[in-house]
Amino acid sequence: MASRRLNRLRSRAVDALKSGNPERDRHLAYVTVEALNLWANFSRSYVLSCLFRPMRISKRRVALSNAAISTPASVLLLATQMRRGPTASAPTSRREEPSWHERDLLMKTCKAMGCSNYPEVQSALSVVTTVFEDLPAFRNFYAHRNDESASRVIALGKRNHLISGARHPTDVLVMAAYKRPQPLVLDWLDDLQIAMELLCD
């Protein structure tokens, strides 16, 4: 499901990148916000699914060695403690849960659960990419649209991707990173796809 949704976001991004598209900024704002939401929801669902011994693409099932993890509530409490410390209380709503888009939260929670596929999780999330750090910054710009967040992501594009000459965050997304053949936003969507596929392999 996540892969299909990501493909739809990529198609929308490709349409937005077409020359002369007057809705480019609006469409890429949508793609950016929804891509981060998609990754966060995927991460949360991935961790919760490990309770039910899911079968991976490789036909091997995931098992847990931490006997204390037996319910969805225990998974969410563990994730919260991974982020806020061992004395953190259980979240009572989605708003109280930790930020699932953070790469290290997924790794730490899977490790604490004793997931049998933890080495594969670690490997999948070690892919060389900046999407997990950069996408939240761009999402924050599009959610708030102020000068401070705009300056931050323009500087991020220059520092992390050697993209210069951008006067607006959307300019950063439509330009290619140094020695890359496609716009940055497409690189990020492809990197999310790769990470999700490796996590399920």
DOZAVEX-730067 format. One line per field, with one value per atom (N, C-alpha, C, CB): residue in one letter; atom name; x, y, z. Coordinates in Angstrom, 3 decimals. Glycine has a CB too. Layout:
res <- (A,...) $
atom <- (CA,...) $
c1 <- (X,...) $
c2 <- (Y,...) $
c3 <- (Z,...) $
***
This chain:
res <- (M,M,M,M,A,A,A,A,S,S,S,S,R,R,R,R,R,R,R,R,L,L,L,L,N,N,N,N,R,R,R,R,L,L,L,L,R,R,R,R,S,S,S,S,R,R,R,R,A,A,A,A,V,V,V,V,D,D,D,D,A,A,A,A,L,L,L,L,K,K,K,K,S,S,S,S,G,G,G,G,N,N,N,N,P,P,P,P,E,E,E,E,R,R,R,R,D,D,D,D,R,R,R,R,H,H,H,H,L,L,L,L,A,A,A,A,Y,Y,Y,Y,V,V,V,V,T,T,T,T,V,V,V,V,E,E,E,E,A,A,A,A,L,L,L,L,N,N,N,N,L,L,L,L,W,W,W,W,A,A,A,A,N,N,N,N,F,F,F,F,S,S,S,S,R,R,R,R,S,S,S,S,Y,Y,Y,Y,V,V,V,V,L,L,L,L,S,S,S,S,C,C,C,C,L,L,L,L,F,F,F,F,R,R,R,R,P,P,P,P,M,M,M,M,R,R,R,R,I,I,I,I,S,S,S,S,K,K,K,K,R,R,R,R,R,R,R,R,V,V,V,V,A,A,A,A,L,L,L,L,S,S,S,S,N,N,N,N,A,A,A,A,A,A,A,A,I,I,I,I,S,S,S,S,T,T,T,T,P,P,P,P,A,A,A,A,S,S,S,S,V,V,V,V,L,L,L,L,L,L,L,L,L,L,L,L,A,A,A,A,T,T,T,T,Q,Q,Q,Q,M,M,M,M,R,R,R,R,R,R,R,R,G,G,G,G,P,P,P,P,T,T,T,T,A,A,A,A,S,S,S,S,A,A,A,A,P,P,P,P,T,T,T,T,S,S,S,S,R,R,R,R,R,R,R,R,E,E,E,E,E,E,E,E,P,P,P,P,S,S,S,S,W,W,W,W,H,H,H,H,E,E,E,E,R,R,R,R,D,D,D,D,L,L,L,L,L,L,L,L,M,M,M,M,K,K,K,K,T,T,T,T,C,C,C,C,K,K,K,K,A,A,A,A,M,M,M,M,G,G,G,G,C,C,C,C,S,S,S,S,N,N,N,N,Y,Y,Y,Y,P,P,P,P,E,E,E,E,V,V,V,V,Q,Q,Q,Q,S,S,S,S,A,A,A,A,L,L,L,L,S,S,S,S,V,V,V,V,V,V,V,V,T,T,T,T,T,T,T,T,V,V,V,V,F,F,F,F,E,E,E,E,D,D,D,D,L,L,L,L,P,P,P,P,A,A,A,A,F,F,F,F,R,R,R,R,N,N,N,N,F,F,F,F,Y,Y,Y,Y,A,A,A,A,H,H,H,H,R,R,R,R,N,N,N,N,D,D,D,D,E,E,E,E,S,S,S,S,A,A,A,A,S,S,S,S,R,R,R,R,V,V,V,V,I,I,I,I,A,A,A,A,L,L,L,L,G,G,G,G,K,K,K,K,R,R,R,R,N,N,N,N,H,H,H,H,L,L,L,L,I,I,I,I,S,S,S,S,G,G,G,G,A,A,A,A,R,R,R,R,H,H,H,H,P,P,P,P,T,T,T,T,D,D,D,D,V,V,V,V,L,L,L,L,V,V,V,V,M,M,M,M,A,A,A,A,A,A,A,A,Y,Y,Y,Y,K,K,K,K,R,R,R,R,P,P,P,P,Q,Q,Q,Q,P,P,P,P,L,L,L,L,V,V,V,V,L,L,L,L,D,D,D,D,W,W,W,W,L,L,L,L,D,D,D,D,D,D,D,D,L,L,L,L,Q,Q,Q,Q,I,I,I,I,A,A,A,A,M,M,M,M,E,E,E,E,L,L,L,L,L,L,L,L,C,C,C,C,D,D,D,D) $
atom <- (N,CA,C,CB,N,CA,C,CB,N,CA,C,CB,N,CA,C,CB,N,CA,C,CB,N,CA,C,CB,N,CA,C,CB,N,CA,C,CB,N,CA,C,CB,N,CA,C,CB,N,CA,C,CB,N,CA,C,CB,N,CA,C,CB,N,CA,C,CB,N,CA,C,CB,N,CA,C,CB,N,CA,C,CB,N,CA,C,CB,N,CA,C,CB,N,CA,C,CB,N,CA,C,CB,N,CA,C,CB,N,CA,C,CB,N,CA,C,CB,N,CA,C,CB,N,CA,C,CB,N,CA,C,CB,N,CA,C,CB,N,CA,C,CB,N,CA,C,CB,N,CA,C,CB,N,CA,C,CB,N,CA,C,CB,N,CA,C,CB,N,CA,C,CB,N,CA,C,CB,N,CA,C,CB,N,CA,C,CB,N,CA,C,CB,N,CA,C,CB,N,CA,C,CB,N,CA,C,CB,N,CA,C,CB,N,CA,C,CB,N,CA,C,CB,N,CA,C,CB,N,CA,C,CB,N,CA,C,CB,N,CA,C,CB,N,CA,C,CB,N,CA,C,CB,N,CA,C,CB,N,CA,C,CB,N,CA,C,CB,N,CA,C,CB,N,CA,C,CB,N,CA,C,CB,N,CA,C,CB,N,CA,C,CB,N,CA,C,CB,N,CA,C,CB,N,CA,C,CB,N,CA,C,CB,N,CA,C,CB,N,CA,C,CB,N,CA,C,CB,N,CA,C,CB,N,CA,C,CB,N,CA,C,CB,N,CA,C,CB,N,CA,C,CB,N,CA,C,CB,N,CA,C,CB,N,CA,C,CB,N,CA,C,CB,N,CA,C,CB,N,CA,C,CB,N,CA,C,CB,N,CA,C,CB,N,CA,C,CB,N,CA,C,CB,N,CA,C,CB,N,CA,C,CB,N,CA,C,CB,N,CA,C,CB,N,CA,C,CB,N,CA,C,CB,N,CA,C,CB,N,CA,C,CB,N,CA,C,CB,N,CA,C,CB,N,CA,C,CB,N,CA,C,CB,N,CA,C,CB,N,CA,C,CB,N,CA,C,CB,N,CA,C,CB,N,CA,C,CB,N,CA,C,CB,N,CA,C,CB,N,CA,C,CB,N,CA,C,CB,N,CA,C,CB,N,CA,C,CB,N,CA,C,CB,N,CA,C,CB,N,CA,C,CB,N,CA,C,CB,N,CA,C,CB,N,CA,C,CB,N,CA,C,CB,N,CA,C,CB,N,CA,C,CB,N,CA,C,CB,N,CA,C,CB,N,CA,C,CB,N,CA,C,CB,N,CA,C,CB,N,CA,C,CB,N,CA,C,CB,N,CA,C,CB,N,CA,C,CB,N,CA,C,CB,N,CA,C,CB,N,CA,C,CB,N,CA,C,CB,N,CA,C,CB,N,CA,C,CB,N,CA,C,CB,N,CA,C,CB,N,CA,C,CB,N,CA,C,CB,N,CA,C,CB,N,CA,C,CB,N,CA,C,CB,N,CA,C,CB,N,CA,C,CB,N,CA,C,CB,N,CA,C,CB,N,CA,C,CB,N,CA,C,CB,N,CA,C,CB,N,CA,C,CB,N,CA,C,CB,N,CA,C,CB,N,CA,C,CB,N,CA,C,CB,N,CA,C,CB,N,CA,C,CB,N,CA,C,CB,N,CA,C,CB,N,CA,C,CB,N,CA,C,CB,N,CA,C,CB,N,CA,C,CB,N,CA,C,CB,N,CA,C,CB,N,CA,C,CB,N,CA,C,CB,N,CA,C,CB,N,CA,C,CB,N,CA,C,CB,N,CA,C,CB,N,CA,C,CB,N,CA,C,CB,N,CA,C,CB,N,CA,C,CB,N,CA,C,CB,N,CA,C,CB,N,CA,C,CB,N,CA,C,CB,N,CA,C,CB,N,CA,C,CB,N,CA,C,CB,N,CA,C,CB,N,CA,C,CB,N,CA,C,CB,N,CA,C,CB,N,CA,C,CB,N,CA,C,CB,N,CA,C,CB,N,CA,C,CB,N,CA,C,CB,N,CA,C,CB,N,CA,C,CB,N,CA,C,CB,N,CA,C,CB,N,CA,C,CB,N,CA,C,CB,N,CA,C,CB,N,CA,C,CB,N,CA,C,CB,N,CA,C,CB,N,CA,C,CB,N,CA,C,CB,N,CA,C,CB,N,CA,C,CB,N,CA,C,CB,N,CA,C,CB,N,CA,C,CB,N,CA,C,CB) $
c1 <- (0.824,0.000,0.865,-0.936,1.893,2.784,3.482,3.831,3.871,4.561,3.642,5.073,2.388,1.442,1.213,0.110,1.088,0.875,2.102,0.553,3.274,4.497,4.601,5.730,4.170,4.177,3.243,3.773,2.109,1.187,1.807,-0.150,2.513,3.189,4.275,3.792,4.980,6.037,5.442,6.848,4.313,3.654,3.225,2.433,2.738,2.323,3.528,1.585,4.642,5.861,6.355,6.964,6.324,6.762,5.903,6.707,4.599,3.707,4.035,2.232,4.322,4.630,5.919,4.739,6.830,8.128,8.081,9.134,6.972,6.864,6.972,5.536,7.640,7.896,6.605,8.665,6.610,5.486,4.296,5.038,4.419,3.293,3.053,3.564,1.910,1.674,1.386,0.517,1.091,0.758,1.943,-0.439,3.138,4.316,4.507,5.571,4.491,4.741,3.702,4.743,2.436,1.366,1.486,-0.011,1.756,1.856,3.070,1.929,4.207,5.389,5.265,6.638,4.531,4.237,3.435,3.460,2.426,1.602,2.456,0.448,3.285,4.127,5.059,4.944,5.642,6.583,5.894,7.229,4.779,4.052,3.558,2.867,2.989,2.437,3.522,1.556,4.674,5.770,6.255,6.940,6.343,6.764,5.696,7.069,4.424,3.339,3.356,1.974,3.598,3.646,4.754,3.847,5.948,7.059,6.776,8.350,6.209,5.904,4.878,5.380,3.840,2.813,3.363,1.613,4.235,4.867,5.705,5.740,6.509,7.378,6.561,8.250,5.495,4.629,3.995,3.523,3.449,2.802,3.809,2.106,5.012,6.055,6.373,7.329,6.573,6.908,5.756,7.247,4.536,3.378,3.168,2.116,3.450,3.234,4.156,3.431,5.296,6.249,5.675,7.531,4.625,3.950,3.345,2.862,2.975,2.161,2.950,1.013,4.249,5.138,4.912,4.940,5.041,4.779,5.809,4.771,5.360,6.280,6.911,5.555,8.218,8.945,8.931,10.395,9.372,9.416,10.281,9.956,11.301,12.206,11.593,13.491,10.323,9.555,9.909,9.777,10.821,11.130,10.213,12.626,9.813,8.930,9.737,7.931,9.205,9.832,9.388,9.460,10.333,10.042,10.621,10.624,10.037,10.508,11.117,9.367,12.228,12.845,12.505,14.353,11.905,11.510,10.108,11.570,10.011,8.725,7.756,8.942,8.262,7.386,6.573,8.209,6.952,6.250,5.225,7.248,3.968,2.928,1.660,2.583,1.562,0.368,0.791,-0.555,-0.090,0.233,0.577,-0.926,-0.119,0.152,1.576,-0.850,2.064,3.430,4.462,3.673,4.142,5.039,5.120,4.553,3.963,3.931,4.609,2.489,4.438,5.124,6.635,4.650,7.082,8.516,9.088,8.778,8.388,8.866,8.960,7.936,7.978,7.981,9.168,6.660,9.457,10.591,11.925,10.538,11.967,13.180,13.496,13.024,12.459,12.648,12.750,11.514,11.935,11.818,12.385,10.393,12.917,13.525,12.688,13.755,13.296,12.632,11.458,13.624,11.350,10.233,9.058,10.709,9.156,8.066,6.794,8.462,5.672,4.394,3.855,3.368,2.927,2.361,1.557,1.473,1.678,0.879,-0.594,1.377,-1.457,-2.895,-3.570,-3.546,-2.795,-3.318,-2.169,-4.025,-2.500,-1.455,-0.577,-2.075,-1.151,-0.395,0.689,-1.324,0.494,1.468,2.555,0.761,2.403,3.416,4.650,2.854,5.789,7.006,6.902,8.267,7.839,7.829,8.314,8.713,7.382,7.704,8.543,6.445,8.635,9.449,10.951,9.086,11.328,12.744,13.346,12.929,14.352,14.959,15.452,16.113,16.118,16.707,15.648,17.643,14.441,13.374,12.983,12.143,12.858,12.508,13.590,12.300,14.844,15.934,15.983,17.263,15.906,16.011,14.848,16.079,13.655,12.485,12.564,11.197,12.962,13.104,14.169,13.454,15.239,16.300,15.799,17.539,15.094,14.583,13.509,14.022,12.769,11.760,12.400,10.791,13.647,14.323,13.856,14.102,13.621,13.176,14.256,12.826,13.860,14.830,15.467,14.159,14.789,15.333,16.023,14.225,16.417,17.048,18.276,17.443,19.146,20.290,19.849,21.154,18.761,18.245,17.640,17.204,16.979,16.430,17.566,15.621,18.597,19.749,20.392,20.777,20.521,21.120,20.250,21.338,18.932,18.014,18.042,16.592,18.163,18.132,19.511,17.530,20.503,21.850,22.164,22.876,21.157,21.335,21.778,20.017,22.751,23.282,22.245,24.639,21.585,20.576,20.370,19.236,19.920,19.608,18.106,20.238,17.320,15.870,15.281,15.186,15.801,15.219,15.490,15.760,16.560,16.879,16.338,18.390,16.377,16.006,14.508,16.689,13.829,12.396,11.610,11.849,11.882,11.147,11.359,11.568,12.566,12.825,11.999,14.317,11.900,11.090,9.608,11.363,9.204,7.802,7.457,7.535,8.366,8.114,7.981,9.231,8.791,8.639,7.251,9.714,6.837,5.554,4.377,5.405,4.572,3.499,3.382,3.740,4.494,4.485,4.794,5.489,5.587,5.914,6.316,4.726,7.424,7.975,9.418,7.912,9.932,11.266,12.354,11.583,12.215,13.239,13.343,12.936,12.189,12.226,12.644,10.857,12.291,12.712,14.233,12.035,14.803,16.256,16.975,16.665,16.390,17.014,17.107,16.225,16.023,16.065,16.844,14.650,16.858,17.691,19.165,17.433,19.547,20.924,21.219,21.170,20.230,20.392,20.658,19.135,19.918,20.128,21.528,19.118,22.002,23.357,24.410,23.602,24.229,25.220,25.239,24.938,24.072,24.012,24.031,22.783,23.587,23.432,24.138,21.975,24.827,25.553,24.628,26.709,23.398,22.430,22.507,20.976,22.943,23.087,22.170,24.553,21.898,21.065,19.588,21.289,19.186,17.772,17.344,17.509,16.219,15.694,14.446,15.380,13.973,12.777,12.964,11.461,12.419,12.571,12.124,11.803,11.079,10.643,11.708,9.347,12.490,13.596,14.597,14.299,14.811,15.749,15.241,15.945,13.943,13.370,13.412,11.948,13.318,13.254,14.641,12.432,15.669,17.028,17.689,17.858,18.679,19.388,20.548,19.893,20.743,21.914,23.173,21.811,24.301,25.583,25.779,26.758,26.010,26.266,25.082,27.464,23.863,22.670,21.902,21.783,21.242,20.602,19.155,20.648,18.583,17.177,16.962,16.302,15.803,15.522,15.597,14.146,15.942,16.127,14.881,16.506,13.707,12.482,12.303,11.259,12.687,12.571,13.602,12.727,14.784,15.786,15.236,17.097,14.609,14.084,12.987,13.549,12.076,11.004,11.570,9.989,12.569,13.215,13.914,14.226,14.552,15.246,14.261,16.056,13.103,12.073,11.602,10.876,11.414,10.996,12.016,10.801,13.291,14.352,14.361,15.719,14.258,14.276,13.106,14.236,11.913,10.744,10.878,9.480,11.382,11.556,12.589,11.974,13.683,14.709,14.198,15.955,13.372,12.821,11.911,12.060,11.265,10.324,10.959,9.124,12.206,12.857,13.077,14.196) $
c2 <- (-1.199,0.000,1.259,0.001,1.244,2.414,2.632,2.241,1.539,1.652,2.251,0.281,1.822,2.371,3.857,1.614,4.217,5.625,6.459,5.785,5.901,6.621,6.815,5.868,5.813,5.943,7.059,4.620,7.205,8.287,9.645,8.129,9.737,10.992,11.305,10.922,10.269,10.499,10.999,9.204,10.418,10.865,12.321,9.978,12.682,14.076,15.007,14.239,14.562,15.376,15.542,14.737,14.469,14.538,15.522,13.150,15.490,16.450,17.882,16.135,18.071,19.415,19.951,19.405,19.051,19.468,19.844,18.364,19.593,19.933,21.439,19.413,21.809,23.226,24.031,23.377,25.152,26.074,25.709,26.182,24.707,24.327,25.421,22.958,26.116,27.231,26.769,28.074,25.474,24.927,24.189,23.985,24.414,23.658,23.754,24.161,24.959,25.137,24.395,26.624,24.527,23.881,22.360,24.320,21.824,20.374,19.809,19.999,20.503,19.995,20.155,20.710,21.154,21.271,20.057,22.584,19.694,18.517,17.253,18.358,17.068,15.875,15.797,15.875,16.916,16.941,16.571,18.324,17.200,16.930,15.487,17.899,15.022,13.673,12.603,13.506,12.883,11.907,11.679,12.382,12.753,12.584,11.856,13.946,12.189,11.475,9.993,12.090,9.704,8.317,7.554,8.258,8.143,7.465,7.251,8.267,8.251,8.122,7.011,9.460,6.964,5.930,4.552,6.236,4.482,3.211,2.710,3.355,3.593,3.199,2.686,4.382,3.408,2.997,1.634,4.059,1.478,0.214,-0.930,0.342,-0.635,-1.659,-2.219,-1.080,-1.315,-1.752,-2.547,-0.541,-2.049,-2.751,-4.115,-1.902,-4.209,-5.477,-6.580,-5.286,-6.196,-7.207,-8.061,-6.533,-7.581,-8.368,-9.650,-7.537,-9.624,-10.691,-11.617,-10.091,-11.672,-12.561,-12.454,-14.001,-11.258,-11.088,-11.823,-9.604,-12.273,-12.920,-11.866,-13.995,-11.894,-10.959,-11.444,-10.787,-10.599,-10.961,-12.208,-9.787,-12.348,-13.502,-14.783,-13.198,-14.704,-15.847,-16.191,-17.065,-15.445,-15.681,-14.823,-15.370,-15.353,-14.614,-13.860,-15.563,-12.727,-11.931,-12.488,-10.410,-12.676,-13.126,-12.113,-14.556,-12.047,-11.142,-11.929,-10.256,-11.448,-12.115,-11.426,-12.166,-10.238,-9.524,-9.967,-7.971,-10.821,-11.404,-10.378,-12.500,-9.215,-8.185,-7.474,-7.167,-7.663,-7.002,-7.974,-6.529,-7.778,-8.717,-8.044,-9.621,-6.726,-6.006,-4.727,-5.671,-4.167,-2.887,-1.801,-2.429,-1.802,-0.798,-0.924,-0.931,-2.156,-2.341,-1.876,-3.820,-2.017,-1.520,-0.001,-1.980,0.644,2.108,2.668,2.606,1.978,2.410,2.282,1.579,1.176,0.968,2.052,-0.421,2.355,3.387,4.735,3.492,5.036,6.299,6.349,6.473,5.221,5.168,5.257,3.887,4.740,4.862,6.330,4.090,7.130,8.531,9.414,9.006,9.141,10.070,9.544,10.422,8.332,7.797,6.705,8.893,5.880,4.695,4.997,3.883,6.220,6.545,7.186,7.480,7.289,7.897,7.067,8.042,7.745,7.042,6.683,7.904,5.752,5.281,6.392,4.046,6.534,7.540,7.148,7.722,8.134,7.866,8.313,8.558,8.923,9.332,9.368,10.717,9.461,9.526,10.757,9.533,11.846,13.072,12.916,14.200,11.986,11.777,10.774,11.301,10.123,9.169,9.916,8.239,9.256,9.917,10.138,9.075,10.892,11.219,10.021,12.462,9.348,8.107,8.312,7.396,9.550,9.751,9.722,11.077,9.728,9.735,8.345,10.211,8.270,6.988,6.210,7.218,6.879,6.156,5.594,7.068,6.178,5.639,4.250,6.576,4.073,2.763,1.740,2.850,2.109,1.181,0.815,1.781,1.828,1.570,0.736,2.878,0.993,0.239,-1.214,0.885,-1.443,-2.817,-3.574,-2.823,-2.886,-3.536,-3.886,-2.626,-2.962,-3.208,-4.291,-1.918,-4.424,-5.478,-6.845,-5.171,-6.840,-8.093,-8.672,-9.098,-7.810,-8.286,-9.155,-7.095,-10.317,-11.241,-10.669,-12.571,-9.714,-9.113,-7.783,-8.911,-7.560,-6.273,-5.982,-6.243,-6.942,-6.620,-6.075,-7.863,-6.630,-6.142,-4.749,-7.109,-4.492,-3.156,-2.139,-3.141,-2.486,-1.598,-1.330,-2.196,-2.372,-2.225,-1.357,-3.599,-1.583,-0.816,0.666,-1.349,0.981,2.371,3.018,2.463,2.260,2.813,3.229,1.805,3.160,3.598,5.055,3.418,5.368,6.733,7.655,6.778,8.451,9.393,10.453,8.669,11.621,12.681,12.858,13.997,11.999,12.217,12.234,11.138,11.397,11.308,12.561,10.085,13.272,14.504,15.739,14.624,15.721,16.912,17.054,16.885,15.941,16.015,16.680,14.627,16.383,17.086,18.600,16.547,19.038,20.480,21.141,20.751,20.495,21.048,20.982,20.289,19.913,19.810,20.959,18.449,21.286,22.386,23.712,22.473,23.893,25.129,25.211,25.219,24.145,24.189,24.266,22.973,23.772,23.850,25.252,22.833,25.988,27.287,28.477,27.262,28.236,29.255,30.605,29.456,30.592,31.845,32.002,31.886,33.207,33.515,32.668,34.989,32.407,31.648,30.218,31.630,29.540,28.160,28.106,27.494,29.137,29.187,29.305,30.369,30.220,30.401,29.127,31.579,28.434,27.224,26.140,26.702,25.927,24.840,25.223,24.426,26.497,26.922,26.695,28.416,27.026,26.786,25.296,27.437,24.512,23.059,22.491,22.399,22.990,22.531,22.834,23.163,24.000,24.380,23.559,25.872,23.360,22.651,21.147,22.876,20.515,19.059,18.570,18.549,19.435,18.956,19.827,18.872,20.854,21.776,22.397,21.048,22.692,23.364,24.860,22.813,25.613,27.057,27.809,27.492,29.049,29.879,29.796,29.516,28.973,28.850,30.055,27.536,30.625,31.758,31.388,32.902,30.171,29.688,28.196,29.974,27.644,26.202,25.309,25.831,25.710,24.898,24.840,25.447,25.918,25.910,24.811,27.278,24.588,23.539,22.172,23.566,21.932,20.627,20.316,20.558,21.333,21.078,21.009,22.161,21.334,21.275,19.956,22.470,19.557,18.311,18.556,17.672,17.623,17.678,17.455,16.617,17.789,17.679,16.266,18.057,16.178,14.924,13.960,14.248,14.493,13.668,14.005,13.869,13.005,13.237,13.715,11.984,13.781,14.151,15.120,12.901,15.800,16.753,16.107,17.369,16.911,16.420,15.727,17.569,16.271,15.673,14.243,16.520,13.963,12.603,11.676,12.602,12.198,11.405,10.977,12.209,11.912,11.590,10.532,12.845,10.655,9.670,8.302,10.110,8.268,6.995,6.399,7.192,7.227,6.737,6.153,7.866,6.776,6.219,4.862,7.187,4.764,3.493,2.395,3.653,2.710,1.731,1.285,2.316,2.230,1.908,1.001,3.190,1.308,0.502,-0.916,1.161,-1.025,-2.350,-3.174,-2.221,-2.543,-3.265,-3.696,-2.398,-2.868,-3.216,-4.430,-2.041,-4.615,-5.736,-6.962,-5.300,-6.862,-7.952,-9.175,-7.476) $
c3 <- (0.000,0.000,0.000,1.210,0.817,0.883,-0.451,2.006,-1.093,-2.372,-3.433,-2.826,-3.468,-4.438,-4.192,-4.375,-2.922,-2.595,-2.964,-1.099,-2.736,-3.082,-4.595,-2.555,-5.354,-6.810,-7.268,-7.464,-6.596,-6.950,-6.639,-6.199,-5.525,-5.190,-6.209,-3.777,-6.653,-7.637,-8.959,-7.869,-9.362,-10.596,-10.475,-10.916,-9.298,-9.102,-9.156,-7.757,-8.588,-8.619,-10.057,-7.742,-10.831,-12.223,-13.003,-12.876,-12.774,-13.446,-13.033,-13.123,-11.745,-11.246,-11.852,-9.722,-12.196,-12.724,-14.206,-12.518,-14.849,-16.270,-16.467,-16.856,-17.511,-17.787,-17.856,-19.093,-17.142,-17.207,-16.339,-18.592,-15.506,-14.642,-13.601,-13.942,-13.654,-12.728,-11.297,-13.227,-11.149,-9.832,-9.206,-9.944,-9.726,-9.268,-7.760,-9.973,-7.214,-5.788,-4.952,-5.430,-5.324,-4.553,-4.613,-5.075,-5.803,-5.946,-5.206,-7.419,-5.278,-4.588,-3.079,-5.085,-2.633,-1.202,-0.741,-0.900,-1.526,-1.200,-1.177,-2.219,-2.197,-2.277,-1.071,-3.584,-0.684,0.435,1.749,0.553,2.016,3.258,3.296,3.409,2.199,2.166,2.165,0.950,1.578,1.603,3.032,0.715,3.808,5.202,6.008,5.842,5.780,6.463,6.103,6.100,4.832,4.374,5.078,2.858,5.140,5.798,7.286,5.619,7.956,9.381,9.613,9.945,8.798,8.948,8.619,8.057,7.613,7.278,8.452,6.016,9.036,10.154,11.333,10.599,11.655,12.771,12.479,13.026,11.296,10.932,10.894,9.572,10.439,10.356,11.740,9.711,12.691,14.049,14.656,14.940,14.510,15.078,14.425,14.919,13.136,12.433,12.930,10.944,13.496,13.970,15.100,14.439,15.734,16.771,16.210,17.437,14.963,14.380,13.458,13.618,13.681,12.937,11.433,13.389,10.885,9.451,8.605,9.084,7.440,6.512,5.620,5.665,5.538,4.688,3.241,5.185,2.331,0.921,0.721,0.077,1.557,1.475,2.038,2.212,2.467,3.008,4.445,2.148,5.053,6.465,7.330,6.770,8.476,9.368,10.421,10.042,10.836,11.893,13.245,11.760,14.144,15.504,16.485,15.766,17.679,18.715,19.861,19.222,20.406,21.556,22.870,21.382,22.817,24.035,24.416,23.835,25.438,25.823,26.394,26.830,26.813,27.382,26.308,28.162,25.058,23.954,23.390,22.839,23.769,23.349,22.846,24.485,22.990,22.556,21.823,23.773,21.010,20.381,21.399,19.525,22.540,23.571,24.103,24.722,24.249,24.752,23.723,25.113,22.450,21.394,21.448,19.995,21.560,21.579,22.827,21.504,23.962,25.183,25.006,26.403,24.447,24.234,23.329,23.628,22.234,21.312,22.020,20.088,22.848,23.595,24.549,24.377,25.200,26.116,25.374,26.939,24.160,23.347,23.069,22.021,22.923,22.595,23.842,21.721,24.880,26.005,27.312,26.210,27.305,28.506,29.138,29.493,29.989,30.545,31.467,31.290,31.952,32.854,32.119,33.958,30.794,30.026,30.153,28.543,30.216,30.340,28.960,31.110,28.950,27.690,27.013,27.928,25.708,25.009,25.015,23.564,25.124,25.135,23.845,26.320,22.949,21.652,20.653,21.739,19.373,18.353,18.542,16.955,19.037,19.225,20.282,19.605,21.216,22.286,21.899,23.540,20.772,20.337,19.832,19.237,19.837,19.323,17.819,19.648,17.282,15.852,15.042,15.564,14.394,13.700,12.449,13.338,11.970,10.765,11.062,10.110,12.342,12.704,12.519,14.160,11.684,11.311,12.524,10.351,13.447,14.571,15.517,15.336,15.540,16.387,15.907,16.387,14.616,14.068,14.394,12.546,14.230,14.524,16.001,14.098,16.865,18.299,18.814,19.060,18.296,18.748,18.296,18.224,17.037,16.556,17.348,15.064,17.684,18.469,19.860,18.569,20.506,21.859,21.870,22.453,20.782,20.677,20.462,19.536,20.036,19.724,18.403,20.829,17.423,16.113,15.472,15.190,14.985,14.396,13.131,14.079,12.499,11.276,11.548,10.255,12.802,13.118,12.256,14.578,11.963,11.085,9.727,10.874,9.187,7.910,8.046,7.358,9.180,9.447,9.501,10.780,10.229,10.364,9.011,11.326,8.205,6.883,5.972,6.247,5.997,5.147,5.488,5.284,6.764,7.196,7.197,8.570,6.760,6.634,5.205,7.111,4.342,2.954,2.956,2.127,2.123,2.075,1.421,1.291,2.233,1.762,2.832,1.426,2.417,3.379,3.549,2.938,2.910,2.908,4.320,2.084,5.209,6.544,7.380,7.262,7.061,7.771,7.038,7.952,5.716,4.946,4.733,3.615,4.511,4.226,5.352,3.977,6.630,7.700,7.674,9.057,7.320,7.269,6.176,7.036,5.023,3.926,4.267,2.610,4.926,5.353,6.291,6.048,7.209,8.136,7.401,9.168,6.354,5.584,4.964,4.489,4.278,3.591,4.566,2.700,5.780,6.777,7.373,7.892,7.443,8.135,7.215,9.264,6.189,5.186,5.806,4.264,6.495,7.006,6.516,8.564,6.663,6.130,6.778,6.330,8.072,8.786,8.255,10.286,8.121,7.633,6.167,7.814,5.393,3.990,3.888,3.264,4.660,4.633,5.076,5.532,6.046,6.571,5.493,7.780,4.744,3.772,2.508,3.400,2.164,1.039,1.375,0.693,2.613,3.059,3.133,4.427,3.537,3.602,2.205,4.223,1.215,-0.155,-0.646,-1.079,-0.293,-0.718,0.007,-0.469,1.310,2.120,1.815,3.605,1.770,1.636,0.194,2.304,-0.743,-2.118,-3.156,-2.455,-2.677,-3.558,-4.602,-4.253,-4.171,-5.030,-4.741,-4.801,-5.721,-5.532,-6.489,-5.741,-6.165,-7.018,-6.722,-8.418,-5.750,-5.395,-4.569,-4.617,-4.921,-4.171,-3.369,-5.117,-3.563,-2.868,-2.624,-3.696,-1.524,-1.269,-2.416,-0.050,-3.125,-4.261,-5.339,-4.843,-5.481,-6.442,-6.104,-6.466,-4.806,-4.379,-4.823,-2.840,-4.641,-4.966,-6.456,-4.480,-7.296,-8.739,-9.379,-9.421,-8.613,-9.135,-8.737,-8.625,-9.483,-9.198,-8.248,-10.493,-7.332,-6.461,-7.302,-5.320,-6.735,-7.449,-7.990,-6.520,-9.289,-9.996,-9.974,-9.402,-9.780,-9.850,-11.122,-8.598,-11.740,-13.044,-12.976,-13.839,-11.776,-11.675,-10.517,-11.496,-10.494,-9.417,-8.029,-9.619,-7.065,-5.696,-5.159,-4.777,-5.421,-4.881,-5.379,-5.263,-6.625,-7.144,-6.516,-8.659,-6.252,-5.524,-4.169,-5.339,-3.459,-2.134,-2.196,-1.466,-3.145,-3.271,-3.621,-4.332,-4.478,-4.821,-3.603,-5.968,-2.797,-1.606,-0.594,-0.959,-0.444,0.441,-0.071,0.558,-1.381,-1.983,-1.702,-3.500,-1.888,-1.650,-0.194,-2.032,0.724,2.147,2.520,2.983,2.014,2.341,1.790,1.795,0.569,-0.025,0.744,-1.491,1.128,1.885,3.256,2.046,3.888,5.195,5.122,5.772,3.978,3.834,3.185,3.017,2.775,2.051,2.951,1.478) $
***
